[in-house]
Amino acid sequence: MKILSLVLALAVSAFVGGSALADADDMKWIAKCMKDNADAKVAPEVVSKYCTCMNNKMDSNETQSISTWEKTHPTEMKACEKEAGWK
């Protein structure tokens, strides 16, 4: 539980650092993305940067989760992987 709290705190800091318009809905989607990628073979900071990047690329009216949206947006996914240092 402490690790999840730390990861979520990192996500919040990364998101707030990148955008002053972070709201509860954005945090919810980023937290879900991080949970969906909890078993990724990369550092939590990388997952946080990736999820934040993807969230920022999505329309604010989007109803799909980041993990669902990325499947139909490979260009954005690759750009965020690169930005986050995933690969």
C-alpha positions, 0 to 999 in steps of 0.5 A: 500500500505504501508503494501505491501511495508513493507512486500516486504521489509521484503521478500527482507531482509529475502532472501538476508540474506539467499542468496547472489545470490538474483536476480530480478527474485527471488524477482518477484516470492517471491513478487507473493507468498506473494501476493497470501498468503496475506489473510493467517492467519499468520504474514507477516514475516512468509509468507516472510520466507515461500515464500523465503524457497520455492523459494530457493527449486525451480530450477532456471529454473522453470517457475511455480509460487511458489503457483503453484509449491507447489501443486506438491511438498508437501514435500518441502511445509511442510518443508518450513511451518515448517521452517517459523513457519507457523503451 
